[in-house]
Each structure stands twice: as structure tokens, then as C-alpha cells.
Amino acid sequence: MEIFYIPFNPDQSHGWVVPIPRDGEKQFASRPDALAFARKLALTEAAEQGERSYLCVEGGDNQWRLFTPDLKPVN
């Protein structure tokens, strides 16, 4: 199972970093770009590895919420 974390605020380098399993990380200038990339990566990981992947997204209220790659909330 892979979980991709997308924070609400940028890191110290003023960007959003998405870790890439077995391949380092990629930095983005905007949160929507980071989220779109993480979503695509989660869908690809699920298809190629046959395992579930999720997005854990931090909201403006500092709460982390878990979503499927289709952006449906996980209860």
C-alpha cells in the first residue's frame, strides 16, 4: 500500500514535494499540481502493483484526510 501526502502549505523551499516510491521525489510550484501528480501516480501504482494507493491531503484546518485516487473520501 502506498500513501501520498500532500500538505496544505509549501515546505521551506516554497514548493510542494511528492515522494515517488523507489524513485526519489518531485517538487511542484503549486499544491494543485502536486495533487494532480500524486493522484496520477497513485492510479498508476495501483494498476501496476495491484495494490491500493491513497492520497492523504492536509486541509486548511490542519486535519489530514485520506482519499482514494479518484478523490473519494475514505471513511
VONU-76371 format. One record per residue: chain; residue number from 1; x, z, y of N, C-alpha, C in turn; residue in three letters. Coordinates in steps of 0.2 Angstrom, whole numbers, plus 5000, padded with zeros to 4 digits. Atoms other than C-alpha are relative to their C-alpha. Example, Ala and Ser with C-alpha at 12.3 -4.5 7.8 and 13.67 -1.06 7.14 Angstrom:
2
+-------+-----+------+------+------+------+------+------+------+------+------+------+
! kette !  nr !  npx !  npz !  npy ! capx ! capz ! capy !  cpx !  cpz !  cpy ! rest !
+-------+-----+------+------+------+------+------+------+------+------+------+------+
!     A !   1 ! 5004 ! 5000 ! 4994 ! 5062 ! 5039 ! 4978 ! 5004 ! 5000 ! 5006 !  ala !
!     A !   2 ! 4996 ! 4999 ! 4994 ! 5068 ! 5036 ! 4995 ! 4996 ! 5003 ! 5005 !  ser !
+-------+-----+------+------+------+------+------+------+------+------+------+------+
REM end
This chain:
75
+-------+-----+------+------+------+------+------+------+------+------+------+------+
! kette !  nr !  npx !  npz !  npy ! capx ! capz ! capy !  cpx !  cpz !  cpy ! rest !
+-------+-----+------+------+------+------+------+------+------+------+------+------+
!     A !   1 ! 5004 ! 5000 ! 4994 ! 5000 ! 5000 ! 5000 ! 5004 ! 5000 ! 5006 !  met !
!     A !   2 ! 4997 ! 5001 ! 4994 ! 5006 ! 4995 ! 5017 ! 4996 ! 5003 ! 5006 !  glu !
!     A !   3 ! 5003 ! 4998 ! 4994 ! 5001 ! 5003 ! 5034 ! 5004 ! 4998 ! 5006 !  ile !
!     A !   4 ! 4997 ! 5003 ! 4994 ! 5005 ! 4995 ! 5050 ! 4997 ! 5004 ! 5006 !  phe !
!     A !   5 ! 5002 ! 4996 ! 4995 ! 5005 ! 5007 ! 5065 ! 5000 ! 4996 ! 5007 !  tyr !
!     A !   6 ! 5000 ! 5003 ! 4994 ! 5000 ! 5001 ! 5082 ! 4998 ! 5005 ! 5005 !  ile !
!     A !   7 ! 5001 ! 4995 ! 4995 ! 5002 ! 5014 ! 5096 ! 4996 ! 4997 ! 5006 !  pro !
!     A !   8 ! 5003 ! 5002 ! 4994 ! 4992 ! 5014 ! 5112 ! 5005 ! 4998 ! 5006 !  phe !
!     A !   9 ! 4995 ! 5001 ! 4994 ! 5007 ! 5015 ! 5124 ! 5006 ! 4996 ! 4997 !  asn !
!     A !  10 ! 4994 ! 5003 ! 5002 ! 5023 ! 5005 ! 5123 ! 5005 ! 5005 ! 4999 !  pro !
!     A !  11 ! 4995 ! 4995 ! 5001 ! 5039 ! 5013 ! 5117 ! 5005 ! 5000 ! 5006 !  asp !
!     A !  12 ! 4996 ! 4999 ! 4994 ! 5054 ! 5017 ! 5128 ! 5003 ! 4993 ! 5002 !  gln !
!     A !  13 ! 4998 ! 5007 ! 4998 ! 5059 ! 4998 ! 5128 ! 4994 ! 4996 ! 5004 !  ser !
!     A !  14 ! 5006 ! 5003 ! 4997 ! 5042 ! 4995 ! 5136 ! 4997 ! 4994 ! 4996 !  his !
!     A !  15 ! 5003 ! 5005 ! 5004 ! 5036 ! 4985 ! 5121 ! 4996 ! 5003 ! 4994 !  gly !
!     A !  16 ! 5003 ! 4998 ! 5006 ! 5026 ! 4987 ! 5105 ! 5004 ! 4997 ! 4994 !  trp !
!     A !  17 ! 4996 ! 5002 ! 5006 ! 5036 ! 4987 ! 5089 ! 4996 ! 5000 ! 4994 !  val !
!     A !  18 ! 5004 ! 5000 ! 5007 ! 5028 ! 4982 ! 5072 ! 5006 ! 4999 ! 4995 !  val !
!     A !  19 ! 4995 ! 5000 ! 5006 ! 5039 ! 4986 ! 5057 ! 4998 ! 4995 ! 4995 !  pro !
!     A !  20 ! 5001 ! 5005 ! 5005 ! 5040 ! 4972 ! 5044 ! 5003 ! 5002 ! 4994 !  ile !
!     A !  21 ! 4998 ! 4997 ! 5007 ! 5041 ! 4978 ! 5026 ! 5006 ! 4995 ! 4998 !  pro !
!     A !  22 ! 4994 ! 5004 ! 5003 ! 5058 ! 4973 ! 5019 ! 5004 ! 4995 ! 5005 !  arg !
!     A !  23 ! 4998 ! 5005 ! 4995 ! 5062 ! 4963 ! 5035 ! 5002 ! 5003 ! 5007 !  asp !
!     A !  24 ! 4998 ! 4997 ! 4993 ! 5066 ! 4975 ! 5050 ! 4993 ! 5001 ! 5004 !  gly !
!     A !  25 ! 5005 ! 4999 ! 4996 ! 5054 ! 4974 ! 5064 ! 5000 ! 4995 ! 5006 !  glu !
!     A !  26 ! 5001 ! 5005 ! 4995 ! 5047 ! 4963 ! 5078 ! 4997 ! 5004 ! 5006 !  lys !
!     A !  27 ! 5002 ! 4997 ! 4994 ! 5044 ! 4968 ! 5096 ! 4995 ! 4995 ! 5004 !  gln !
!     A !  28 ! 5004 ! 5004 ! 4996 ! 5030 ! 4962 ! 5107 ! 4999 ! 5003 ! 5007 !  phe !
!     A !  29 ! 5001 ! 4998 ! 4993 ! 5026 ! 4962 ! 5126 ! 4994 ! 5003 ! 5001 !  ala !
!     A !  30 ! 5007 ! 4997 ! 4999 ! 5008 ! 4967 ! 5124 ! 4997 ! 5003 ! 4993 !  ser !
!     A !  31 ! 5003 ! 4996 ! 5006 ! 4998 ! 4978 ! 5112 ! 4995 ! 4995 ! 4997 !  arg !
!     A !  32 ! 5004 ! 5005 ! 5004 ! 4985 ! 4963 ! 5108 ! 5004 ! 4996 ! 4996 !  pro !
!     A !  33 ! 4995 ! 5004 ! 5004 ! 5000 ! 4953 ! 5102 ! 5002 ! 5003 ! 4994 !  asp !
!     A !  34 ! 4997 ! 4996 ! 5005 ! 5007 ! 4967 ! 5092 ! 4994 ! 5001 ! 4995 !  ala !
!     A !  35 ! 5006 ! 4999 ! 5005 ! 4989 ! 4970 ! 5084 ! 4999 ! 4994 ! 4996 !  leu !
!     A !  36 ! 5002 ! 5007 ! 5004 ! 4986 ! 4951 ! 5080 ! 5006 ! 4999 ! 4995 !  ala !
!     A !  37 ! 4995 ! 5001 ! 5005 ! 5003 ! 4950 ! 5072 ! 5000 ! 5005 ! 4994 !  phe !
!     A !  38 ! 5000 ! 4995 ! 5005 ! 5001 ! 4966 ! 5062 ! 4994 ! 4998 ! 4995 !  ala !
!     A !  39 ! 5006 ! 5002 ! 5003 ! 4983 ! 4960 ! 5057 ! 5002 ! 4994 ! 4995 !  arg !
!     A !  40 ! 4998 ! 5005 ! 5004 ! 4990 ! 4944 ! 5051 ! 5005 ! 5002 ! 4994 !  lys !
!     A !  41 ! 4995 ! 4998 ! 5005 ! 5005 ! 4952 ! 5042 ! 4996 ! 5004 ! 4994 !  leu !
!     A !  42 ! 5003 ! 4997 ! 5005 ! 4993 ! 4964 ! 5033 ! 4996 ! 4996 ! 4996 !  ala !
!     A !  43 ! 5004 ! 5005 ! 5004 ! 4982 ! 4950 ! 5027 ! 5005 ! 4996 ! 4995 !  leu !
!     A !  44 ! 4995 ! 5003 ! 5004 ! 4997 ! 4941 ! 5021 ! 5003 ! 5005 ! 4994 !  thr !
!     A !  45 ! 4998 ! 4995 ! 5005 ! 5004 ! 4957 ! 5012 ! 4995 ! 5001 ! 4994 !  glu !
!     A !  46 ! 5005 ! 4998 ! 5004 ! 4988 ! 4960 ! 5004 ! 4999 ! 4994 ! 4995 !  ala !
!     A !  47 ! 5001 ! 5006 ! 5004 ! 4986 ! 4942 ! 4997 ! 5006 ! 4999 ! 4996 !  ala !
!     A !  48 ! 4994 ! 5002 ! 5003 ! 5004 ! 4940 ! 4992 ! 5002 ! 5006 ! 4995 !  glu !
!     A !  49 ! 4998 ! 4994 ! 5005 ! 5007 ! 4958 ! 4984 ! 4994 ! 5002 ! 4996 !  gln !
!     A !  50 ! 5006 ! 4998 ! 5004 ! 4989 ! 4960 ! 4978 ! 4999 ! 5008 ! 5001 !  gly !
!     A !  51 ! 5001 ! 4993 ! 4999 ! 4989 ! 4977 ! 4986 ! 4996 ! 5001 ! 5007 !  glu !
!     A !  52 ! 5003 ! 4999 ! 4994 ! 4979 ! 4985 ! 5000 ! 5005 ! 5001 ! 5006 !  arg !
!     A !  53 ! 4996 ! 4998 ! 4994 ! 4986 ! 4985 ! 5018 ! 4995 ! 5002 ! 5005 !  ser !
!     A !  54 ! 5004 ! 4997 ! 4995 ! 4979 ! 4994 ! 5033 ! 5003 ! 5000 ! 5007 !  tyr !
!     A !  55 ! 4997 ! 4999 ! 4993 ! 4981 ! 4995 ! 5052 ! 4998 ! 5007 ! 5002 !  leu !
!     A !  56 ! 5002 ! 4993 ! 4997 ! 4982 ! 5012 ! 5060 ! 5001 ! 4999 ! 5007 !  cys !
!     A !  57 ! 5000 ! 5002 ! 4993 ! 4978 ! 5010 ! 5078 ! 4999 ! 5006 ! 5004 !  val !
!     A !  58 ! 5001 ! 4995 ! 4996 ! 4980 ! 5023 ! 5091 ! 4995 ! 4998 ! 5006 !  glu !
!     A !  59 ! 5004 ! 5002 ! 4994 ! 4966 ! 5024 ! 5104 ! 5002 ! 5004 ! 5006 !  gly !
!     A !  60 ! 4999 ! 4997 ! 4994 ! 4966 ! 5029 ! 5122 ! 4999 ! 5008 ! 5000 !  gly !
!     A !  61 ! 5001 ! 4992 ! 5001 ! 4961 ! 5047 ! 5116 ! 5005 ! 5003 ! 4996 !  asp !
!     A !  62 ! 4995 ! 4997 ! 5005 ! 4977 ! 5049 ! 5106 ! 4998 ! 5001 ! 4993 !  asn !
!     A !  63 ! 5003 ! 4999 ! 5007 ! 4967 ! 5048 ! 5090 ! 5002 ! 4994 ! 4996 !  gln !
!     A !  64 ! 4998 ! 5005 ! 5004 ! 4974 ! 5037 ! 5076 ! 4994 ! 4998 ! 4995 !  trp !
!     A !  65 ! 5005 ! 5002 ! 5004 ! 4961 ! 5027 ! 5067 ! 5002 ! 4994 ! 4995 !  arg !
!     A !  66 ! 4998 ! 5005 ! 5005 ! 4963 ! 5017 ! 5051 ! 4995 ! 4994 ! 4999 !  leu !
!     A !  67 ! 5004 ! 5006 ! 5001 ! 4956 ! 4999 ! 5049 ! 5003 ! 4996 ! 4995 !  phe !
!     A !  68 ! 4998 ! 5006 ! 5005 ! 4956 ! 4985 ! 5036 ! 5003 ! 4995 ! 5004 !  thr !
!     A !  69 ! 4997 ! 5006 ! 4996 ! 4965 ! 4969 ! 5041 ! 4995 ! 4996 ! 5003 !  pro !
!     A !  70 ! 5005 ! 5004 ! 4997 ! 4948 ! 4962 ! 5045 ! 4997 ! 5004 ! 5006 !  asp !
!     A !  71 ! 5002 ! 4996 ! 4995 ! 4947 ! 4976 ! 5058 ! 4994 ! 5004 ! 4999 !  leu !
!     A !  72 ! 5006 ! 4996 ! 5001 ! 4933 ! 4986 ! 5050 ! 5003 ! 5007 ! 4999 !  lys !
!     A !  73 ! 4998 ! 4993 ! 5001 ! 4935 ! 5005 ! 5051 ! 5000 ! 5002 ! 4993 !  pro !
!     A !  74 ! 5000 ! 4997 ! 5007 ! 4940 ! 5014 ! 5035 ! 4997 ! 5007 ! 5001 !  val !
!     A !  75 ! 5003 ! 4993 ! 4999 ! 4929 ! 5030 ! 5033 ! 5003 ! 5005 ! 4995 !  asn !
+-------+-----+------+------+------+------+------+------+------+------+------+------+
REM end
